[in-house]
């Protein structure tokens, strides 16, 4: 049990150091526009990677399942209207449920 708490404490300290490093390194300086553009794109890229990994990822192989149809439907809704995030979530859930019901 002590090993678990040591691991948790180490993770807390590491997380705090990572979070504090940004303000300490940048201080009050302005971030160059070149880096600012990259930082703005990191969030969507990471989210996309997580979605693809959860949708297609398995035990080292690609699994074709109902989630793919749901993600594709959500992508179609967002391509049609970028601000329809809630609609994309609802459509994705409905399409995934329908595909699972039919298979």
N, CA, C and O atoms as a GROMACS GRO file, in nm:
protein
  412
    1UNK      N    1   0.081  -0.119   0.000
    1UNK     CA    2   0.000   0.000   0.000
    1UNK      C    3   0.086   0.126   0.000
    1UNK      O    4   0.047   0.227  -0.057
    2UNK      N    5   0.202   0.120   0.064
    2UNK     CA    6   0.290   0.236   0.069
    2UNK      C    7   0.343   0.270  -0.069
    2UNK      O    8   0.363   0.388  -0.101
    3UNK      N    9   0.365   0.168  -0.154
    3UNK     CA   10   0.414   0.193  -0.289
    3UNK      C   11   0.313   0.275  -0.370
    3UNK      O   12   0.352   0.359  -0.451
    4UNK      N   13   0.186   0.251  -0.349
    4UNK     CA   14   0.082   0.324  -0.419
    4UNK      C   15   0.089   0.472  -0.383
    4UNK      O   16   0.081   0.558  -0.470
    5UNK      N   17   0.103   0.502  -0.254
    5UNK     CA   18   0.107   0.642  -0.210
    5UNK      C   19   0.235   0.711  -0.254
    5UNK      O   20   0.234   0.831  -0.284
    6UNK      N   21   0.345   0.637  -0.259
    6UNK     CA   22   0.470   0.695  -0.311
    6UNK      C   23   0.453   0.730  -0.458
    6UNK      O   24   0.498   0.836  -0.502
    7UNK      N   25   0.390   0.642  -0.535
    7UNK     CA   26   0.365   0.667  -0.677
    7UNK      C   27   0.274   0.788  -0.695
    7UNK      O   28   0.301   0.873  -0.780
    8UNK      N   29   0.168   0.797  -0.615
    8UNK     CA   30   0.076   0.910  -0.624
    8UNK      C   31   0.148   1.040  -0.590
    8UNK      O   32   0.130   1.141  -0.658
    9UNK      N   33   0.229   1.039  -0.486
    9UNK     CA   34   0.304   1.159  -0.448
    9UNK      C   35   0.401   1.200  -0.558
    9UNK      O   36   0.414   1.319  -0.588
   10UNK      N   37   0.469   1.102  -0.618
   10UNK     CA   38   0.562   1.133  -0.727
   10UNK      C   39   0.489   1.192  -0.847
   10UNK      O   40   0.539   1.284  -0.911
   11UNK      N   41   0.370   1.140  -0.878
   11UNK     CA   42   0.292   1.193  -0.988
   11UNK      C   43   0.243   1.335  -0.959
   11UNK      O   44   0.240   1.419  -1.049
   12UNK      N   45   0.205   1.362  -0.835
   12UNK     CA   46   0.161   1.496  -0.798
   12UNK      C   47   0.275   1.596  -0.814
   12UNK      O   48   0.256   1.703  -0.870
   13UNK      N   49   0.393   1.560  -0.763
   13UNK     CA   50   0.508   1.651  -0.773
   13UNK      C   51   0.547   1.672  -0.919
   13UNK      O   52   0.576   1.785  -0.960
   14UNK      N   53   0.548   1.566  -0.997
   14UNK     CA   54   0.582   1.578  -1.139
   14UNK      C   55   0.482   1.665  -1.212
   14UNK      O   56   0.520   1.750  -1.292
   15UNK      N   57   0.354   1.645  -1.186
   15UNK     CA   58   0.250   1.726  -1.250
   15UNK      C   59   0.264   1.872  -1.212
   15UNK      O   60   0.249   1.960  -1.298
   16UNK      N   61   0.291   1.901  -1.086
   16UNK     CA   62   0.308   2.039  -1.044
   16UNK      C   63   0.429   2.103  -1.111
   16UNK      O   64   0.424   2.220  -1.149
   17UNK      N   65   0.537   2.027  -1.125
   17UNK     CA   66   0.658   2.081  -1.190
   17UNK      C   67   0.631   2.112  -1.338
   17UNK      O   68   0.676   2.214  -1.390
   18UNK      N   69   0.558   2.023  -1.404
   18UNK     CA   70   0.527   2.045  -1.546
   18UNK      C   71   0.437   2.168  -1.561
   18UNK      O   72   0.458   2.251  -1.649
   19UNK      N   73   0.336   2.179  -1.476
   19UNK     CA   74   0.244   2.294  -1.485
   19UNK      C   75   0.315   2.425  -1.451
   19UNK      O   76   0.283   2.528  -1.510
   20UNK      N   77   0.408   2.422  -1.359
   20UNK     CA   78   0.478   2.544  -1.319
   20UNK      C   79   0.585   2.585  -1.418
   20UNK      O   80   0.625   2.701  -1.422
   21UNK      N   81   0.633   2.491  -1.499
   21UNK     CA   82   0.743   2.522  -1.590
   21UNK      C   83   0.703   2.625  -1.696
   21UNK      O   84   0.786   2.707  -1.734
   22UNK      N   85   0.579   2.622  -1.744
   22UNK     CA   86   0.536   2.718  -1.846
   22UNK      C   87   0.545   2.862  -1.798
   22UNK      O   88   0.616   2.942  -1.860
   23UNK      N   89   0.476   2.898  -1.691
   23UNK     CA   90   0.486   3.036  -1.643
   23UNK      C   91   0.628   3.075  -1.600
   23UNK      O   92   0.668   3.190  -1.618
   24UNK      N   93   0.704   2.981  -1.545
   24UNK     CA   94   0.840   3.014  -1.503
   24UNK      C   95   0.930   3.041  -1.623
   24UNK      O   96   1.012   3.133  -1.619
   25UNK      N   97   0.916   2.962  -1.727
   25UNK     CA   98   1.002   2.980  -1.845
   25UNK      C   99   0.962   3.101  -1.928
   25UNK      O  100   1.048   3.173  -1.978
   26UNK      N  101   0.831   3.123  -1.943
   26UNK     CA  102   0.785   3.233  -2.027
   26UNK      C  103   0.785   3.364  -1.949
   26UNK      O  104   0.816   3.470  -2.004
   27UNK      N  105   0.751   3.357  -1.821
   27UNK     CA  106   0.746   3.479  -1.740
   27UNK      C  107   0.639   3.572  -1.793
   27UNK      O  108   0.527   3.530  -1.819
   28UNK      N  109   0.673   3.699  -1.808
   28UNK     CA  110   0.578   3.797  -1.860
   28UNK      C  111   0.603   3.828  -2.006
   28UNK      O  112   0.546   3.924  -2.060
   29UNK      N  113   0.687   3.749  -2.071
   29UNK     CA  114   0.724   3.778  -2.210
   29UNK      C  115   0.614   3.735  -2.306
   29UNK      O  116   0.532   3.647  -2.277
   30UNK      N  117   0.614   3.799  -2.419
   30UNK     CA  118   0.520   3.767  -2.527
   30UNK      C  119   0.572   3.644  -2.603
   30UNK      O  120   0.690   3.637  -2.635
   31UNK      N  121   0.483   3.550  -2.631
   31UNK     CA  122   0.522   3.431  -2.708
   31UNK      C  123   0.528   3.471  -2.855
   31UNK      O  124   0.436   3.537  -2.905
   32UNK      N  125   0.634   3.431  -2.926
   32UNK     CA  126   0.642   3.464  -3.069
   32UNK      C  127   0.524   3.407  -3.146
   32UNK      O  128   0.475   3.299  -3.112
   33UNK      N  129   0.476   3.477  -3.249
   33UNK     CA  130   0.359   3.432  -3.325
   33UNK      C  131   0.377   3.293  -3.386
   33UNK      O  132   0.280   3.218  -3.399
   34UNK      N  133   0.499   3.259  -3.423
   34UNK     CA  134   0.523   3.127  -3.482
   34UNK      C  135   0.492   3.016  -3.382
   34UNK      O  136   0.430   2.915  -3.418
   35UNK      N  137   0.534   3.034  -3.258
   35UNK     CA  138   0.506   2.935  -3.155
   35UNK      C  139   0.360   2.938  -3.112
   35UNK      O  140   0.301   2.834  -3.080
   36UNK      N  141   0.303   3.056  -3.110
   36UNK     CA  142   0.163   3.070  -3.072
   36UNK      C  143   0.072   2.992  -3.166
   36UNK      O  144  -0.024   2.929  -3.122
   37UNK      N  145   0.103   2.996  -3.297
   37UNK     CA  146   0.024   2.919  -3.394
   37UNK      C  147   0.033   2.769  -3.370
   37UNK      O  148  -0.066   2.697  -3.384
   38UNK      N  149   0.152   2.723  -3.334
   38UNK     CA  150   0.171   2.580  -3.307
   38UNK      C  151   0.095   2.540  -3.180
   38UNK      O  152   0.030   2.436  -3.176
   39UNK      N  153   0.104   2.623  -3.078
   39UNK     CA  154   0.035   2.593  -2.952
   39UNK      C  155  -0.115   2.588  -2.973
   39UNK      O  156  -0.183   2.505  -2.912
   40UNK      N  157  -0.168   2.676  -3.059
   40UNK     CA  158  -0.312   2.675  -3.086
   40UNK      C  159  -0.356   2.545  -3.154
   40UNK      O  160  -0.471   2.503  -3.137
   41UNK      N  161  -0.267   2.482  -3.229
   41UNK     CA  162  -0.303   2.359  -3.301
   41UNK      C  163  -0.279   2.232  -3.220
   41UNK      O  164  -0.323   2.124  -3.261
   42UNK      N  165  -0.212   2.241  -3.107
   42UNK     CA  166  -0.183   2.122  -3.028
   42UNK      C  167  -0.308   2.058  -2.969
   42UNK      O  168  -0.319   1.935  -2.967
   43UNK      N  169  -0.401   2.139  -2.920
   43UNK     CA  170  -0.524   2.086  -2.860
   43UNK      C  171  -0.606   2.002  -2.958
   43UNK      O  172  -0.638   1.888  -2.927
   44UNK      N  173  -0.642   2.057  -3.075
   44UNK     CA  174  -0.718   1.977  -3.171
   44UNK      C  175  -0.642   1.853  -3.219
   44UNK      O  176  -0.703   1.748  -3.241
   45UNK      N  177  -0.511   1.864  -3.235
   45UNK     CA  178  -0.433   1.748  -3.280
   45UNK      C  179  -0.435   1.638  -3.175
   45UNK      O  180  -0.450   1.520  -3.208
   46UNK      N  181  -0.420   1.675  -3.049
   46UNK     CA  182  -0.423   1.576  -2.941
   46UNK      C  183  -0.561   1.513  -2.929
   46UNK      O  184  -0.572   1.391  -2.911
   47UNK      N  185  -0.665   1.594  -2.938
   47UNK     CA  186  -0.801   1.541  -2.930
   47UNK      C  187  -0.829   1.444  -3.045
   47UNK      O  188  -0.890   1.340  -3.026
   48UNK      N  189  -0.784   1.480  -3.164
   48UNK     CA  190  -0.802   1.392  -3.281
   48UNK      C  191  -0.729   1.260  -3.260
   48UNK      O  192  -0.784   1.154  -3.290
   49UNK      N  193  -0.607   1.266  -3.209
   49UNK     CA  194  -0.531   1.144  -3.184
   49UNK      C  195  -0.601   1.054  -3.082
   49UNK      O  196  -0.604   0.932  -3.098
   50UNK      N  197  -0.656   1.115  -2.978
   50UNK     CA  198  -0.728   1.036  -2.878
   50UNK      C  199  -0.853   0.971  -2.935
   50UNK      O  200  -0.883   0.855  -2.906
   51UNK      N  201  -0.927   1.046  -3.018
   51UNK     CA  202  -1.049   0.992  -3.079
   51UNK      C  203  -1.015   0.876  -3.172
   51UNK      O  204  -1.080   0.772  -3.168
   52UNK      N  205  -0.914   0.894  -3.256
   52UNK     CA  206  -0.875   0.788  -3.348
   52UNK      C  207  -0.827   0.666  -3.272
   52UNK      O  208  -0.860   0.553  -3.309
   53UNK      N  209  -0.749   0.686  -3.167
   53UNK     CA  210  -0.699   0.574  -3.088
   53UNK      C  211  -0.813   0.498  -3.021
   53UNK      O  212  -0.814   0.375  -3.021
   54UNK      N  213  -0.907   0.569  -2.964
   54UNK     CA  214  -1.019   0.503  -2.896
   54UNK      C  215  -1.115   0.437  -2.994
   54UNK      O  216  -1.175   0.334  -2.963
   55UNK      N  217  -1.130   0.496  -3.113
   55UNK     CA  218  -1.223   0.441  -3.211
   55UNK      C  219  -1.166   0.321  -3.282
   55UNK      O  220  -1.234   0.218  -3.295
   56UNK      N  221  -1.044   0.332  -3.328
   56UNK     CA  222  -0.985   0.225  -3.410
   56UNK      C  223  -0.891   0.135  -3.334
   56UNK      O  224  -0.863   0.024  -3.378
   57UNK      N  225  -0.841   0.180  -3.221
   57UNK     CA  226  -0.738   0.106  -3.151
   57UNK      C  227  -0.790  -0.017  -3.081
   57UNK      O  228  -0.900  -0.018  -3.025
   58UNK      N  229  -0.712  -0.118  -3.085
   58UNK     CA  230  -0.744  -0.242  -3.014
   58UNK      C  231  -0.616  -0.295  -2.955
   58UNK      O  232  -0.532  -0.219  -2.907
   59UNK      N  233  -0.601  -0.424  -2.957
   59UNK     CA  234  -0.480  -0.487  -2.907
   59UNK      C  235  -0.377  -0.497  -3.018
   59UNK      O  236  -0.339  -0.607  -3.059
   60UNK      N  237  -0.332  -0.382  -3.067
   60UNK     CA  238  -0.233  -0.382  -3.173
   60UNK      C  239  -0.292  -0.401  -3.311
   60UNK      O  240  -0.218  -0.418  -3.408
   61UNK      N  241  -0.424  -0.399  -3.323
   61UNK     CA  242  -0.487  -0.416  -3.453
   61UNK      C  243  -0.605  -0.319  -3.464
   61UNK      O  244  -0.653  -0.265  -3.364
   62UNK      N  245  -0.650  -0.300  -3.586
   62UNK     CA  246  -0.764  -0.211  -3.609
   62UNK      C  247  -0.892  -0.292  -3.596
   62UNK      O  248  -0.908  -0.396  -3.659
   63UNK      N  249  -0.982  -0.243  -3.512
   63UNK     CA  250  -1.111  -0.309  -3.493
   63UNK      C  251  -1.220  -0.229  -3.564
   63UNK      O  252  -1.239  -0.111  -3.534
   64UNK      N  253  -1.290  -0.291  -3.655
   64UNK     CA  254  -1.401  -0.225  -3.723
   64UNK      C  255  -1.527  -0.251  -3.641
   64UNK      O  256  -1.570  -0.366  -3.626
   65UNK      N  257  -1.586  -0.143  -3.588
   65UNK     CA  258  -1.705  -0.159  -3.505
   65UNK      C  259  -1.800  -0.041  -3.528
   65UNK      O  260  -1.778   0.041  -3.616
   66UNK      N  261  -1.905  -0.034  -3.448
   66UNK     CA  262  -2.008   0.067  -3.466
   66UNK      C  263  -1.959   0.207  -3.434
   66UNK      O  264  -2.016   0.305  -3.482
   67UNK      N  265  -1.854   0.218  -3.356
   67UNK     CA  266  -1.802   0.351  -3.321
   67UNK      C  267  -1.754   0.426  -3.443
   67UNK      O  268  -1.764   0.549  -3.449
   68UNK      N  269  -1.702   0.354  -3.541
   68UNK     CA  270  -1.651   0.418  -3.662
   68UNK      C  271  -1.764   0.489  -3.736
   68UNK      O  272  -1.747   0.601  -3.785
   69UNK      N  273  -1.879   0.424  -3.743
   69UNK     CA  274  -1.994   0.487  -3.808
   69UNK      C  275  -2.038   0.612  -3.732
   69UNK      O  276  -2.074   0.712  -3.794
   70UNK      N  277  -2.035   0.606  -3.601
   70UNK     CA  278  -2.073   0.722  -3.520
   70UNK      C  279  -1.978   0.839  -3.538
   70UNK      O  280  -2.021   0.953  -3.551
   71UNK      N  281  -1.849   0.811  -3.538
   71UNK     CA  282  -1.750   0.917  -3.557
   71UNK      C  283  -1.762   0.975  -3.698
   71UNK      O  284  -1.749   1.096  -3.716
   72UNK      N  285  -1.785   0.890  -3.797
   72UNK     CA  286  -1.802   0.939  -3.934
   72UNK      C  287  -1.926   1.028  -3.945
   72UNK      O  288  -1.923   1.131  -4.013
   73UNK      N  289  -2.034   0.989  -3.880
   73UNK     CA  290  -2.155   1.072  -3.883
   73UNK      C  291  -2.132   1.206  -3.814
   73UNK      O  292  -2.178   1.309  -3.863
   74UNK      N  293  -2.062   1.204  -3.701
   74UNK     CA  294  -2.031   1.330  -3.633
   74UNK      C  295  -1.943   1.418  -3.721
   74UNK      O  296  -1.962   1.539  -3.728
   75UNK      N  297  -1.846   1.357  -3.788
   75UNK     CA  298  -1.760   1.432  -3.879
   75UNK      C  299  -1.839   1.495  -3.992
   75UNK      O  300  -1.812   1.608  -4.031
   76UNK      N  301  -1.938   1.422  -4.044
   76UNK     CA  302  -2.021   1.476  -4.152
   76UNK      C  303  -2.102   1.596  -4.103
   76UNK      O  304  -2.115   1.695  -4.174
   77UNK      N  305  -2.157   1.586  -3.983
   77UNK     CA  306  -2.234   1.698  -3.927
   77UNK      C  307  -2.142   1.819  -3.909
   77UNK      O  308  -2.181   1.931  -3.941
   78UNK      N  309  -2.023   1.797  -3.858
   78UNK     CA  310  -1.930   1.909  -3.834
   78UNK      C  311  -1.877   1.968  -3.964
   78UNK      O  312  -1.846   2.086  -3.970
   79UNK      N  313  -1.866   1.886  -4.068
   79UNK     CA  314  -1.826   1.940  -4.198
   79UNK      C  315  -1.934   2.030  -4.255
   79UNK      O  316  -1.906   2.131  -4.319
   80UNK      N  317  -2.059   1.990  -4.230
   80UNK     CA  318  -2.172   2.070  -4.279
   80UNK      C  319  -2.182   2.202  -4.204
   80UNK      O  320  -2.200   2.308  -4.265
   81UNK      N  321  -2.172   2.195  -4.071
   81UNK     CA  322  -2.183   2.316  -3.989
   81UNK      C  323  -2.089   2.302  -3.870
   81UNK      O  324  -2.114   2.221  -3.780
   82UNK      N  325  -1.982   2.378  -3.869
   82UNK     CA  326  -1.877   2.363  -3.769
   82UNK      C  327  -1.923   2.391  -3.627
   82UNK      O  328  -1.865   2.337  -3.533
   83UNK      N  329  -2.024   2.472  -3.609
   83UNK     CA  330  -2.066   2.511  -3.474
   83UNK      C  331  -2.169   2.414  -3.415
   83UNK      O  332  -2.219   2.439  -3.305
   84UNK      N  333  -2.203   2.307  -3.484
   84UNK     CA  334  -2.306   2.215  -3.438
   84UNK      C  335  -2.246   2.099  -3.358
   84UNK      O  336  -2.270   1.982  -3.390
   85UNK      N  337  -2.170   2.132  -3.255
   85UNK     CA  338  -2.102   2.028  -3.178
   85UNK      C  339  -2.202   1.941  -3.103
   85UNK      O  340  -2.190   1.818  -3.104
   86UNK      N  341  -2.300   2.002  -3.040
   86UNK     CA  342  -2.401   1.925  -2.967
   86UNK      C  343  -2.479   1.834  -3.063
   86UNK      O  344  -2.507   1.719  -3.031
   87UNK      N  345  -2.513   1.887  -3.178
   87UNK     CA  346  -2.581   1.805  -3.279
   87UNK      C  347  -2.496   1.690  -3.325
   87UNK      O  348  -2.547   1.580  -3.348
   88UNK      N  349  -2.366   1.713  -3.341
   88UNK     CA  350  -2.275   1.607  -3.383
   88UNK      C  351  -2.268   1.496  -3.278
   88UNK      O  352  -2.261   1.378  -3.312
   89UNK      N  353  -2.270   1.534  -3.151
   89UNK     CA  354  -2.267   1.434  -3.044
   89UNK      C  355  -2.394   1.350  -3.045
   89UNK      O  356  -2.388   1.228  -3.032
   90UNK      N  357  -2.508   1.415  -3.062
   90UNK     CA  358  -2.636   1.343  -3.064
   90UNK      C  359  -2.642   1.250  -3.185
   90UNK      O  360  -2.681   1.134  -3.172
   91UNK      N  361  -2.605   1.301  -3.303
   91UNK     CA  362  -2.607   1.219  -3.424
   91UNK      C  363  -2.512   1.101  -3.409
   91UNK      O  364  -2.545   0.989  -3.449
   92UNK      N  365  -2.396   1.125  -3.354
   92UNK     CA  366  -2.299   1.017  -3.334
   92UNK      C  367  -2.355   0.907  -3.243
   92UNK      O  368  -2.340   0.788  -3.272
   93UNK      N  369  -2.418   0.948  -3.134
   93UNK     CA  370  -2.475   0.849  -3.041
   93UNK      C  371  -2.586   0.770  -3.106
   93UNK      O  372  -2.595   0.649  -3.090
   94UNK      N  373  -2.673   0.839  -3.182
   94UNK     CA  374  -2.785   0.772  -3.248
   94UNK      C  375  -2.735   0.674  -3.354
   94UNK      O  376  -2.781   0.560  -3.360
   95UNK      N  377  -2.641   0.718  -3.437
   95UNK     CA  378  -2.589   0.630  -3.543
   95UNK      C  379  -2.518   0.510  -3.482
   95UNK      O  380  -2.535   0.398  -3.529
   96UNK      N  381  -2.438   0.532  -3.379
   96UNK     CA  382  -2.370   0.420  -3.314
   96UNK      C  383  -2.470   0.321  -3.256
   96UNK      O  384  -2.452   0.200  -3.270
   97UNK      N  385  -2.573   0.371  -3.191
   97UNK     CA  386  -2.676   0.283  -3.134
   97UNK      C  387  -2.750   0.205  -3.243
   97UNK      O  388  -2.778   0.087  -3.226
   98UNK      N  389  -2.781   0.271  -3.352
   98UNK     CA  390  -2.851   0.203  -3.462
   98UNK      C  391  -2.765   0.093  -3.523
   98UNK      O  392  -2.813  -0.017  -3.551
   99UNK      N  393  -2.637   0.123  -3.545
   99UNK     CA  394  -2.549   0.021  -3.603
   99UNK      C  395  -2.533  -0.097  -3.507
   99UNK      O  396  -2.532  -0.213  -3.550
  100UNK      N  397  -2.522  -0.069  -3.380
  100UNK     CA  398  -2.510  -0.178  -3.282
  100UNK      C  399  -2.638  -0.260  -3.275
  100UNK      O  400  -2.632  -0.381  -3.258
  101UNK      N  401  -2.753  -0.194  -3.289
  101UNK     CA  402  -2.881  -0.266  -3.287
  101UNK      C  403  -2.900  -0.353  -3.409
  101UNK      O  404  -2.960  -0.460  -3.402
  102UNK      N  405  -2.847  -0.307  -3.521
  102UNK     CA  406  -2.864  -0.383  -3.647
  102UNK      C  407  -2.765  -0.498  -3.662
  102UNK      O  408  -2.787  -0.589  -3.742
  103UNK      N  409  -2.655  -0.493  -3.586
  103UNK     CA  410  -2.555  -0.601  -3.600
  103UNK      C  411  -2.567  -0.702  -3.490
  103UNK      O  412  -2.491  -0.799  -3.486
   0.00000   0.00000   0.00000
